[in-house]
């Protein structure tokens, strides 16, 4: 349906190590966008805080009150 893979309700400080390991393992197969509560994607544009999770790395790509165009 879509080529955008998201992890909704993403919390970088998540204490659930099993869930975080699962997300990081999956990131070796595809890019995942971690969207904390309050962030959303509309028309390939992220509004609010967003993390790029890829190949086991987590990088912030957009902060609160900002927007970012997904490629």
GIRADA-V607791 format. One record per backbone hydrogen bond with DSSP energy under -1.0 kcal/mol. CO is the residue of the C=O (numbers start at 1). NH is the residue of the N-H. Records with the same first field share a line. If there is no record, write none. Layout:
CO->NH / NH
This chain:
5->33
7->35
11->14
15->17
16->20
17->21
18->22
19->23
20->24
21->25
22->26
23->27
25->28
26->29 / 30
27->55
32->53
33->7
34->51
35->10
36->39
40->47
42->45
44->70
45->42
46->68
47->40
50->61 / 62
51->34
52->59
53->32
54->57
57->54
59->52
62->50
63->66
66->48
68->46
